[in-house]
């Protein structure tokens, strides 16, 4: 809701006026909980080992770039949960 609108007069060399007002807005705060992984504590050796077991050529052979990225992203997400 807008309150106390005041016309401050025209801008220099313009047919537009400057306005000043107070506005009250009601908002709703949403609390988002996002899982944050600590990669500094990751077992990189095991992760590399698991990734090396995947035959990426076979897995990605007939996929588009977007489809390939989805597969790679999903594989990494699966391994992160282990």
Phi, psi and omega in degrees: 000136181265134180229154170053051178284133181232133175272116182272001179098176185285149170293153178300130178059040181214157174263012178260146178254149174274138179238150176229136179206165174252135182235135178247128180228136175264130180236162178241126181267127175254133177264118180258133177250118181238133179286127178245123180269145176263093184294339178293341179259006183288150175270085186297323180299314179293322178298313178299320180297313179297318180293327180287342179282346183273131176273090186296326179299316179289316184295323187253001190310308186257017184263153173285173178299317180295317178296320179298316180298320179298316179297313180297314180301316181293322177297316179296319179296319178299315180292327178297328181283343181291000000 
